[in-house]
């Protein structure tokens, strides 16, 4: 039987004449921080102080001794970042140039010093650029010339921290006769029967070249086995009427243990284990009167995808533990998300990420790792791209949650719109990967899944790559240049990216910028704002709706978070109301990789922004929304649940002072997975662009509001409300904040982290009418008074 020796202890990092303790998995920056050589790059302006680290070569060292008694010993690195030369017992045993691959070296009979010498990623990238020639990209960094996490080189939400290290586990594998080199389970469902076709490849030792082998597979009490003499075998299993895996909100997520064993006459040689799920996934790209669609169909059920984009959860990904994955993905579930798109400038995530998605019912859209650049297709990159794709397709294909492979992020769009083509002058730029190599790899290795060439992509060059009427669409003109109301200008078939920025929670800012006199343009705030003209866009977004505060950072901080939540909600509510023409929204973005002003719903310290709470509302199975229409406002009643929604909707026209000026009730039945749109009666709708009235819709505890004009034009009565704090019986550390409104209180927000860094609240923005009450459950705040709470409460008004 194969034996494994982990190589996670006893490593050191050479720094000049010193040997510093090193963590494996880990990276140079985290080791240098732990040793006190560099400050925490996430704090203050320290990022710039540690830029030299990425320009240096680094060496990791350990001593290895072993005596396994097996025919063969392999040294296995699951991840080396990135350009490395490995020596063992004084011999060079191999080189690497790809962060996204697993490497295996035959080290049979070797013991002694093991050293991994990392070149600067900049040096490697420049050497490749000298061979391939220059290509355009969106940032002044050479990330497209090295197969490394592109966002290591900085992004419009991330720091430039170009690191190196043994970022995934290392081990010795000792084996004899043969081992399982790869296992590919092709899982299908046909007329109620689950089929598992297990395709395996083995590697043999010289002594095992002629050995007769037996492969056995078991799943759900079914077994299959085959004897074979070559390097490949196929086993087929059938499961009668297996329980189907569903996305969350559509059903359960049953998973089945699939075990594969490789044997010879003397006994077991190797084993392999994964959990699989039985489901079908189709991608309906059919043409219709509105264009050509992009609709996921799971187990025959058409799905409106409620998605978020995922970036690496830490710029040093070796720090992301299974528990951290579970927490962050749990936050996605809490926001009623059912799809996570892994963006192409990051990494193929750890197994723990996909395991959690399998269990939580989160569909995974996996980009291949190309983003916002023209990528050379010549060697040495082309061979690395193919090897990387093959490695990761085989690794990830067992996961039921994985529903789509996608070729790249924005590169097809960039070629057409970002003035790349003239400068390329016929040079390769990646099209051969996205329309040739990658779909061939997926078709060969994982034919049960669909492949899309890119995002955005209209399906062919017959249409503009970012045509909203065809395929996937990225909506960035609104954030960059317009008011968020412009999200309602069109109905794309599938919105794969859109978003709006806001700063992180106040406690996150205080930790990242200790002692700074915070202002939108204070040094630390500007350093932790990486978007081009980011603050200008934030301020223009606020100024369209509110009087932009001068010298009041707390108010600015609140208003930018309000506008972020409102903007994303405006898009989702509009697009959901047009299901099935629009079949999904994927918000940019769920998470952050450090403390920063960004588009994230969860900030770099893991705190929830108001946007997260708003996603919970607008991504819920049932949603009320009031949408502007040509003939006046329209009530859209959205029902994504599996059962009809029969409800009574109350519509009220309310005066700014609080009086009800009109009222009507409507019995509404909405079929499962459908939308009903009802024009608001003309006598009930606020007149034109009135500044003194607004519309409210209520049903089953859900609410929608419609204000005809921006807040700064609305005739607010100064908000008035009472605040009380009530301890929660039997729950030490929890309190209820009770707010009673005497006037309209719009977008009330309790920033719980102002009560204590660990404090959290169970709701975000809340609008109260005069006479209404809300209870906000707060945890982790300790003993607080009503005055403490008032200092952490904000609401929208004209001031």
LUMLOKE-543525 format. One record per residue (C-alpha): x, y, z. Coordinates in steps of 0.001 Angstrom, whole numbers, plus 524288, in hexadecimal, padded with zeros to 5 digits. Layout:
<pts>
XYZ...
</pts>
This chain:
<pts>
800008000080000804D480DAE7FCE380A95815338085A80AAA823F3809B18141D82C688116180F7D83A91812DC819FB844EB81108813F284FE2818DB81D768511A8243482B8E8554B8259A82C5085F0B81A718341186B9781AC98352C8776F811FC8427287CCD80E438430988B8081050850C58907180E2685940888E9817AE84D878856282034844AE8799E81FDA8373387DC68244D82C9687447828B58237B8717D81D52815B686C4281C42811FE8624E811EA80819864A980C6280B788730B80CCC8125787DF2805AE81DA988752806DE815B3892E680BA180F1188BA4816BA81C03885B781B16822A5892FA81AE68177B8990B822A98182288E0282CB6826C98901E82E288252589EC98300082CDB8A1EE823B2821C98A96081D1F8157B8B00082265807D78AAFB81F79805CC8AEEB811397F7348B0928137C7F8C78BBCE81D1C7FA8B8CA3C81A55803828CC7D80E7E80BF18C09281133808F88BA7D803FF812978C3E57FDA381D058C14D807E481D658B2BC804BE81D4F8B3CD7F5E282B8E8AF617F5AB827788A1BD7FA12821A089E9D7ECC182E2C8A2AC7E5CB836CE8991D7ED3283A3688ACE7EB8D8372E882337F74D83AF58749B7FBD28339986B0C8049383B7A8604780B2483962853F88131C84007846F3815798395B83A758114183C9782C9C815068344B820B38124E8352C8121F810B38284680D5D80B7482B737FFE3806448237C802F07F9FB82831802577EBFA825838109A7E9658253E81D737F0E181F56829C47EAEA820BA837A37EFE78138C83E3B7EDD6810CF84CC97EE6D802738505B7ED518060785E917EAF88129C866207E8BE811D2874D97E6F48171B875B87DC948242F874E47D53F82C2E86B287DCFB83819862687DC1C83810856B17E54884471850107EA2C844CA843E47F29A8511183DF87F853858EC847777F01185268843867E3378491984BBC7DB3083CD7843AA7D9CA8340284D1F7D28782F3285AC87CF8B821AC860D87CFB081B3E86CF57CA1380CD186B877CD7A8061786E7E7DA657F9D1867297D63D7FF708597B7D43B8032684DD17DC8D8111C849267DA9F816A783B887DCBF82507837BC7DC8482B3D82A437DDAC8348F82B1E7E94A8365181C957EBC98425281A2E7F410844EA828837F7078461F82E1B804AB84C3383A60809FA84A38848EE8080883E5684CF98001483E7985ACD7FAA783467862167F2A383A4F86E0C7EC1383032878007E7988337E882407DD7382CB888F5C7DE0381FC488E5F7D6DB8234689B3F7D05C82FDF895877CB06828D0889807C5DF81E14891B27BF94827C689AC57B91182F9588F437B3D382344889AE7ADAB81F54897017A84A82CAF897D47A1A38296F88B2879A8681B2388D767970E81AF389C287950B812988A65D79B99803CA8A54F79D657F9E58AF1B7A2E07F3168ADF07AFE27EB468B6A27B8F57F5CD8B8767C366804318BC187C25D808BA8AEE67C77880D808A2F37BFCB803C58990D7C50C80044892FF7B7E680E2288DF27B5E980E2E884E17C1B48047387A9E7C61F8027D880B77D3637F6C8886937DA547F516892F07D24C7EFF989ACD7DDBF7FCE6898CE7E4D7801448A4127DC417F6568ACE67E13A7E8A38AF9C7DC547DE968BA577DDEC7DB0D8B44F7EB0D7E7E78ADE47EEF37F5D38B1137F30D802148AE577EB348087E8A3CD7F37580FF089AE67EA4F813C788F807F2BC81A5C882457F1C7819EB875C07F98381517867E17FB56806EE86C097FBD98007285EB17FC2380447852188032D8109C84A7480008812D683BFB8029D81A5682FBC7FF518129F8247C7F95A81892816E77FA73812E080C6A7F1BB815777FFA87EAC2810947F9117DE5C80689803847DA8B7FEF780F427DF547F2AD816647DB2F7F780821B87D2ED7EA048276B7D01A7DBCA823F77D2557D0E182A577CA937C2E0827307CE617B93282AD77C3B37AC2882BF17CAC479F6082C537C32279100829E77C58D78890823807BB3577A128211A7BD6A77BC481FB27CBFB787FD817617CB8A794C081CC07D0967A09B818F67C8A17AEB181A0D7CD047B92B817357C30C7C639816F17CA0F7D1C7819117C1137DED5816D47C7897ED09817537C3BF7F80A810C37CB0C80696812BA7CBAB80F13806AD7CD3281CA08043C7D261826627FD2D7C9DE824337F1077D201815857F2237D0B5815237F42D7C20580F4D7E6CC7BF4B807557E52B7CBA77F9057E1A37CA557F11B7EBB47D1A37E3507EC337D6D37DB7B7F8B47D8177CF497F9237E06A7C565804387E22C7B9E48054B7EB817AEFE80F427ECF07A1B380EA57F3A67A3478001E7F6787A6897FD027E8567B3AE7F7857E42F7BB137F5307D7B07C89A7EFD37D50B7D1697ECD87C9A47DE747E6367C76E7E7D17ECE67BE217F5F87EC8F7B9E17F8337F9F67B3DF7F7FA807897B9AC7E97180A707B8377DCB98047F7BCAF7CE3D807CA7BCA87C430803A87C6C37B595805F57C5677ABD9806817D07579D3A808F47D07E794DC80D9E7DBC87864180BE97DA9877EF0818817DD4E7893181F987E53B7855082B857ECED78883837557E49A7919B842607E87E78B0884FA77E76178F5E85DB67E8C678B3A863897F5BB77D0D867C27F5617797C85D327EB8F77B87850E67F39A785578497C7FBC3793B8846C37F9727959B8380F7FB547A393833BE7F8FD7A863825E57F6B07B5A5820417FA507BD0381B967EE5D7C8A1812ED7F18F7D28B80D8D7E7FC7DCA28034D7EBCA7E84B7FE797E3FF7ECC57F0B67E7707F6377E5FB7E3BC7F6AA7D8027E87D7FDE47DBBB7F4EE7F3C07E5F47F8BC7F06B7F45B7F79E7F98B7FD8F7F0897F24380A9C7F0D77E4FE810787F3F47DD4181C6D7EFB67D127822557F60B7C7D782D6C7F2947B9A2830E57F4F77B1648324F7E8CE7A3A4836DB7E60A799FE832977DBB97941783DC07D3DC792D7842A97C610796F7850467C1EE79395856187B4C879690863987AF8678B87868C97A723791588725979D59785F8871937940D781AC87CE478B90774AB883A578DD676E098909278AE8776E2897CA79486783B78922178F8078AE5886247948278A12881A67A2787931787CA87AD0578AD6874CF7B69378F8C86A287BFAF7867585E6D7C01F788BC855347CB9F781A8848287CBD37787B84DBF7C1A177552859C87C9F677859867157C40977FB286F627CDF7780DA87DF47CFEE78EBC87E257D5407906D8867E7E16179F01887F67E0E17AB0788E927E6347B8B488FAC7E0BD7C38F889F77E9117D17488EFA7E9BC7DC6F888DB7F1D87D86D88ADF7FFFC7E63688EF98037C7F103894767FAF97F8FF889E4801DD7F01187E517FEC07F7A68749D807187F15587B4B812DF7E3948778280EAE7DFB486BDB816FE7D44486284814E47CD7A8696C820367CF2E87691819997C9BE8714280CE77BE2386BFA814547BBCC8790681B167BC83880FC80EAB7B421877AF806BB7AAA18771B812207A990885D2810E67A60E883D2802A079B6F87A358068C7966C883D7810BC794F088DA88059C78C6F883DA7FE147970E881C37F3E879692875377EBFC7A1EE877287E2717B01287B0F7E4947B87387EDC7D8FC7C70B87CE27DB487CD13888307D3EF7D81C8860B7CA387E26E88EA47D0947E337886457DCC07E5BA877DB7DF2D7DF5D86AA77DDC27DB1E869E37EBDE7DE6C85F8C7F5E87D6A2852FD7F6AF7D03E858288030E7C9AA863047FB487C2E2859A67F1FD7BF95850147FCEE7B88485B06803FD7B14985EE47F7947AD37850B97F5767A7728504B803177A15885DDA802F879B0085CCE7F5947A2FC867C97EF947A4D1866257E1067B2BB869187DCBC7B6188700C7D01E7C4BF86E007CE5A7CCA7877387C5EE7D9388728B7BFFF7E38C87BEC7C4C67E43E886B77BAB57DFD9894927BDAB7E0268A2097B7867EC028A0067AECC7F0CF89AFF7A1C07F7C088E207A4888028B888F779B977FFE087B877960B80E0C878337932C8170486FA179B4481A7286F157A63580CAC8736D7A9F28048886AD27A10C8096F85E0A7A6C680762863357B47E7F976867647B16F7F5D9859FA7AC577FC49852C57B79F7F5B385BD87C16B7E864859F87BB1F7E9AC84B387BAF87EE5384ADD7C8FF7E314852EF7CE407D82784D537C5F57DB9383FD07CAFF7DCE7844B97D8F97D00284C0A7D9807C6D68440B7D0EE7C1FE83AF77DBD67BAFE846577E26C7AC52846DF7E06F7AC57855817E2F87B4BC858597D7067AB2F85BDB7CC2F7B2F4863B47C22F7C0B8865877BCDF7C378873247B78B7CF05876AC7AEF57D2B8884357B3DA7CE9F890FE7BA097CC7A89C6F7B0947D73E899147A6E57CE558971879B317C7B38A3E079E9E7D4DD8AA6E7A06F7D98A8A644793037CDB48AC7F78CB97CC028B8D4794E77D8748BC5579C247E0EE8C007790827E90F8B3B67912C7E7B88AF3A783337EFEB8B9B377C517FB888B7DE785567FB448A92A784517FD968A9D87759F7F9FA89BA6773D4800D28966E77FFE7F9EF88C1E788217F1D98913E7936C7EAC4885887994E7DFBB882E578FCC7E5E4875C978C9D7E4D98720D79AE47D6B58763679CA27D1298714178FC77DA7C865E878D5A7E30385FF8797DD7DA588614C7A3E27CDA885C4A79DE97D53C850A9798877DABA84D897A6057CD4184E747AC497C702846387A1907D17483BCA7A3377D25283B3E7B20B7C533840247B71D7BB0283E7B7AC6A7AFD683EBA7B64A7B15484D817B82B7AF568595A7AFBE7BA12862B67ABCD7B871871307A8E67C3438783D7A19B7C349884217AA657BBEF88DED7B26A7B69A8961D7ACA67B44588EBE7A00B7A8E888F13796A07AB3D881527918F7B27A884CC785127B9158900277E067AC248925D777067A88789B637823D7B0318A4C978AAA7B67289D10795E97AF128A55579FE17A1F88A5FD799007976C8A5E07A38F78E2589E8B79A8579732892EC798E279DBE88A657A31D7A4B58903A7AECD7A60489EC67B1537AE848A74A7BA167A8268B4087BE327B2C68BDC87C1DD7AEB68CA507BB007A50F8CD177C5E17AF108CCE97D0E47B9388D3CB7C8B47B1068DEC77C2FD7A2918DE7B7C6607987B8DE4C7D123794688D0F97D5FB786B48D3517D09D78CB38D05D7C35678D4A8C2007C6D077F018C2407C2BF7826C8C6807B4E37835C8B8AC7AF8D7804D8AA787B26C78C808A2467AFDE78B3E893A07AE59794CC890F27B97C79C1389B467C15F7A8EC894CA7C5107AF158A0FC7CB0A7AA238ADCB7D0747AC558B4EA7DD1E7AE508C1417E5057B8DC8C4EC7EEB07B86A8C8837FD167C2758C92E807F77C3B88BE21811CB7BE178BE5B81F7B7C32C8C8BB828B47C9B58BEB88319C7D0E68B945825DD7D5B28C6CD8223E7DA0C8C975830357E1E18BCE5830887E8228BF0F823377EAD88CD8D8253A7EDC48CF02833CF7EED78DCF38386D7EB408E31282B667E2078EEAF82B567D8B78E838821CE7D3B38EFD6816377CFEF8EB668088A7DCE58F0AD803997E5998EE0080F6B7F24A8E6EF80BC87EE5B8D97B810827E0B48DA4280AAC7E64D8DDDA7FD737F0658D2FD7FE4A7E5AE8C92C801507DDCE8CDB17F58D7E3838C7407E9727D92C8CA687DF387DBFA8D4A47D4EA7D5178E1207D9907CE878D8897E3BA7CB778E3777ED377C6CF8EC1B7E2307BD188E1B87DE177B8DC8DF9D7EC2C7B6A88EE217EE147AF438EFCC7E1667A6B08E43B7E5057A3648EA697F20A7A1A78F8217EC7B7972C8F38E7E2F378E8F8EFF37EE7F793518F73D7FA7C79A11903D97FDF87A8358FF767FE977ACDD901EC80C8F7B8E190A4480E8C7C1CC90708819D17B8A88FCBA81F7B7BF5F8EFBD81D077B5558E7E6824AA7AA648ED1D81C0F7B23F8EAF080F9C7B5558DD13813F37A6F38DA3C8166E7A21C8E04C809C17ABE48D90E801417A7778CC4480755799328CFF08053679B8A8D3097F6EF7A2E68C63C7F5037978F8BE687FA7A78D508C6287F307794DC8C53C7E647796768B67C7E6857886A8B4BF7EAF77839F8BD607DFCD78A4F8B4AE7D5E7786288A7B97DBB6778108ABC87DE03776C58B09E7D00D77D238A4CC7C9E27762189AE17D27F7693D8A1457CEE876C2189DA67C0B776E3788F107C2B776EE4886BF7BA47774D2890387B05E77F6D8932B7BA4378414886687C04B78DDE88AAF7CA76795C0895187D14D7A3678933F7D6CE7A6F889E9B7DF957B4C88A3B87DF897B90389FA67E9E67B6AA897667F61C7C3A6898C47FD1E7D0558A0537FE8F7DE7789BFE7FF957E2CA8A6F6808E37DCB58B2FB80F737D8CB8BBE58043D7CE1E8C4487FE707C82F8BB507F4447BC218B53F7EE437BBBA8AA537F87B7B0168A6D4800FB7B9158A10A80B5F7C4E18A96580E957D3028A549810277D1628A27181EA87C55189A3381C2C7BB828A47D820917AEA48A5CB819657ABE18B2548122479DC98B6F5810BA79E7D8B13C802FB79EF68A384808AB792328A58C80FE978C358AB6F803B17904389F907FBC378911897278059977CB889ED88027877DC989FF77F3B378295891EE7F1F0777D288C0A7FA6276E95882687F3FB763A788C697F4F17657F89AAC7F1B675CF38A6A47F03D762518B19A7E7F575C9F8BE387E2967626B8C1887D56E760EF8CDF67CD6C759A58CBDC7C0B7755A58D3B57B4CD747C68D52E7BA0074B508D64A7C855750C98CD397D2B474F348BE837D17774E688B4D27DC9D756388A8777D9BB7535489CBD7E25675E8A893237E0E875D00885117E54A768D087C617E3C8763CA872567ED7875ECA864F17E9937509E867DB7ED2F746D2872217E8BF7468C87EB17F098738EB883207F4157393288FF27FB597325B89CCD7FDAA73A838A8837F9CD737838B5828003A73B448C19B7F87C73BBF8CED97FF3E73ED58DC627FA80745178E31980614747BE8F1748084B7550A8F5F680CEB74F278F999819F974A008EBE081C0D73B8C8EC9681868735F48E26380F2F7309D8E9418031C72B918DD0B7FC3172A798CE757FE26726A88C22A7F6D1727DA8B3817F8AD72A178A93E7EE43728A089A8F7EEDF734198950E7E760737A5887297E3AE74503884D57DDD2748728777B7D87F754BC870967DD17761658759F7D6FE75A89880F37D072757C588F957D0F274B33897597D07A74BA88A5C37CCA2740378AE7B7D09273EF38BCCB7CCB173C8F8C5637D88172EE98CB637D7407302A8D8EB7D185728BD8DF297DC9F7320B8D94F7E68A73F218DC277E01F746458E8627E4BF7449E8F33C7DAE3750488F4C57D1DD75CAF8F92C7D8AE755F18FD3D7E51E75EC3900927F0817544A8FE6C7FAC574F1E8F0A47F8C9754398E2DA7F74374EA18D5637F52574F448C99B7FE2A74BD28BB667FB3874A818B137806177479E8A2B6805BA74ACC8979280F0B754C789FA38167E75B9D8A43C80A1675C518B26B8061375F9D8BA757FA157604B8C92E7F9217604C8D27C7EDA17651E8E07F7EED77632A8E88E7E26C76EC18F1957E50B77C508F0927EB4177D3B8F2717F9F1783228FFF27F8CC776DA9047C7F1B076D2F8FD8A7FA8E765ED905BB8049E76A488FE1681093764B79010B81DBE7704190075826FA771168F21E82B3976CC88EFCB8392C76D8C8E2E48406D76F5B8DD2F84E00779F78D35485158779D78C94885C367833D8BE5085FA877DCA8B19886511786498A634869AC782A4899398637877E568900886E40787328844F86FCD790C6888F68657A79BF98903D86BBC7A282899B58628D7968189BA685A0578D798A75185A45781D08ABE78526F7825C8B9CF84D9D774348BE5084C7C7716C8C9FB843BB763F88D066843817620D8D9D983835759FB8E6458398C75C6F8EA6982B80761448E42F81F1476EAE8DE7982233774FD8DA3381591780848D0E2814D4782BC8D0208235B78FC88C972825C9795F58C4FF832657A4A98C3D6830327A68D8B9E383AEB7B5628B9A2839F57B5588C78C83F597B0498C18E84C147BBAF8B81C84C737C4BE8B1F3842507BE4F8A492843CB7B03F8A96D843F07A6DF8A55D83935798CE8A8E4835EF78ED689FF682FB5789CC8A9D0825CE78E7E8B4A581D18787108BFEE816EA7791D8C0E581BDB76E8F8CA9F8180F7641C8CD9782248757918D51F8209B752488DDA982B9474D6F8D514836A2755548C913832D075F2F8C1C583B1376B158B983838127731A8B08D840C47816E8AF1283D567885C8A3A6843E3796678A72C8474D7A0B689D7484BC37AE3989FA18514F7AC548ADB5855777AD308AC398643D7A57F8B59E86CA07A0A88C126864B3797388CC458673F78D268D2C385E957968B8DE2A85CFB7A1368D4D88585E797C48CF4284E76793498DC96849AE7A16C8DFEF846767A1E68D3DE83DBA794AD8D6388370B793628DD2F82A0A788248DFEF820DE785BB8E6F981413780D68F50281490783E49020780E4278F3A905478175D
</pts>
